Amino acid sequence: FVAMMNDAPEELSLFIRINREYNGQPGIRIYGIFLGEVNEGLGYFQEIQTWTKVLFSDVRVSSYYEAQQINTSSISKNVSFHWKSAMIKKELDADFCQQLVECFYNCPNEYGRLNLDPLGGAIARMPRDKSAFSHRDMKYILSIIGVWNDPDDHLKYKNWVVSTADKLKDYCHLTSRYQNYVDPESSAADYYGANLLQLQQLKREWDPHNLFFGLLTHT
């Protein structure tokens, strides 16, 4: 997976999820889209299926709207989440992958999951000062997600998320966050990095009455 993503064209976007999505079996779900010539895209997904035993496969041509539904959750309704994420600046090595698997097996129930979002491509190509996203030299986004049904169990699953984040912290850039994965314990600087002051200036200029309240809200 790492080798494929390092050499991937910008048309290929893949993600990894470690969970028990199919019949309660622990597995790795690789999902994504190829926004280019059909046969070239099929070649990547066919190669992925040669890597290990396949529990489930769904490779097809679809509209972009349909493709947006590939990440719909298999989790039932009426659940609670505790989610922590961090950027990874290093390549994924064998030690990290082993620790990732061990952390997954320590999850107290079958719903917890670990996600990896590869970056690179157009993200790495664009200069960091040209948009609100500044973490363009990072390799991956790691997400640790605890999920539970019973409100009385919240501490058990939150503790799993926190302990997993602590175990993997040496691989993570702890002051870098992705805006779509909100963490109430993070600051605006974690999300916007070196672009924060410029964005706050734009906020003051274009929204002086603070109509859009959020991390960039000025005092």
N, C-alpha and C positions, 0 to 999 in steps of 0.2 A: 504493500500500500504506500509506504513512504517513497519507494523508488518510483512508483507510478506518478505520485503527486509532484515529485521533484521535477519530473520531465513532462508533466501534463501541459497541453495547450490551454489557453484561457477559456476555450469552449467547454472544458470538462470541469465539473464541480461535484465533488464527492464528500461524504461525511461518514463518520463511524459512530455507531451506538453499541455499547455493551449492555445487554439486558437479558431478560427471560421472556422475550416477546412471543415465541412460537412454542406452544404446548408446555410452557414452564421450563423449557430447556435453556440453560445458559448458552448464549451465542453472541456473535458479532454481526451486526447489521451494517452493511455498506450500502448507502443509497445516495442518489444524486441524479444529475441530468447532464446531457451533452447537447449544447446549443450549436450544432453544426451539421455536417453531412452525415446522413443516417448510417451508412455502412462503417464509417470511421468510428462513430460513437458506439455502434454495436460491438466493434472489435475490443474496446476497453471493457465493456461489461462481460463479454465472453471470456476475456482473460481473467477477470476477477473470479469467475466461477471455477477456474482451474486451481485456485489456491488451496482449497480445502473442501471438506464435505459440505454440500449445500443443503440447508434445511428448507429453504424457500427461495424462489426466484420469480421476479416479475419485471421483465425487460420489454419495453414496447415504445412505439412512437406515439406521442400524445401532443396535445396543445400545451402551451405554456401554462394556461390556467389549470389544466389537469395535473401538470407536473408539480404545481404548488401544493398539492394535496398529499404528496409522497411522505411528508413528515407528520401526518396526522397521528395522534397518539392511540395506542392500543389500550390505554388505561381507562377504566370505567369512570363514570361521573362521580361527583361528591367525594373528591379526594383532596388532600392537602399536600403542598410541596414545600421543600426547603432546598434552595438552589444556590450553589456557589460556583463562580467561574473565575478563570484566570488565563492570561496569555502565556504561551510557552514559546520561548525564544530559541531553544535548542532543537536539534533533530531528535526524533524519537529513537532511543536506543533500547537494547534488550533489557537492561535493568529497569528502565521506566515501564516498559510493557509488562514485565513480570510483576512489578509493584501495582500496576493498574489492575491486573487480574486478581491479585491478592485482596486489594481493597474492595473489588466487586464482590468477591465471595464472602466478605465480612458484612455485607449488607444484611440487615435483620429480616427483610422480606423479599418477595419476588418482584417488587415494582421498581426498586432503585435502579439507577442507570448512570453510566458514564458516557459522555459524548466528547468527540473530538471534531472540531471544525478546522480543516486546513485553510490557511491563508495563502499568500503568494499570488502569482498571476497578475491580474490588473491591480490588485491591492498593493503589491510590492512595487509595481511599475510607476504608479502615480506618486508625485512628491507629497510628503506628509503635510505641507502647509497649504495645500490646495483644496482641502475639504475639512469637515469636522472630525474625520477619523485620522488619528495621528500615529497609530501603532502599526506602521506599514513594514517594519522589519521583523515582526513576529511570525512564527511558523504555524502555530495552531492556537485555537481556543479550547481549553478544557472546561467541561461542565460536569459538576457532581450534583446529582439530583436525587433527593430522598422523597419518597411518596408514601402516604399512608391514609387509611380510612378512618381509624378510630382516633378522635381528638385526644384521648388519654395517652396515646402512644407517641405524642409529638417529640418528646425529649429523646427517645430512643433513636429516631431517624435523624433528627437534627444533629445528634452526637456523631452518628455515622458520617454525615456530610462534613462536619467540622474536623473530625479525626482524619478523614481521607484527605482533606485539603492540607492538613498539617503534614501528613506523611509525604505528600507529593510536592511540598512547597519548594524544595531545592531545584525542581525543574521549572518552576513558574516565575514569571515576572509579576511580583505580588502587587505592584502599584499600576497595573494596566488592566483595564476592563473594557468590555464591548457594550455599547449603549443599549443594545436590545436585550441584554442579560443583566437586569437591574439587581444590584446588591445594596440594600439599605445601609450597610456599613461602609460603603465606598464613598469617596469624595468626587467632586467634579473633576479634579485634576487626574484621578484614576482613569476617567473616561476620555478626557480631551487632551491630556498631556500638555505638550508645548504649545498647543493651539488654544489653550483655555483663555488667555488674556485677550487674544484677538477676537474670539467668539463672544466674550463678555462685552467687548467694545461694540461689536455689531449688534448685540442684544440691546444695549443702551440706545444705539442709534435708531434701530428699526422698531423697537418695542418699548418706548420710554414709559408707558403706563402699565407695563408688566401684564399684558393681556395673556401671554403664554407663560404660565408659571412652571418653573422646573429648576434643573441643576444650574442653569446659567443666570438665574434670577439675581439681579443686582440689589444691593442694599441702599 
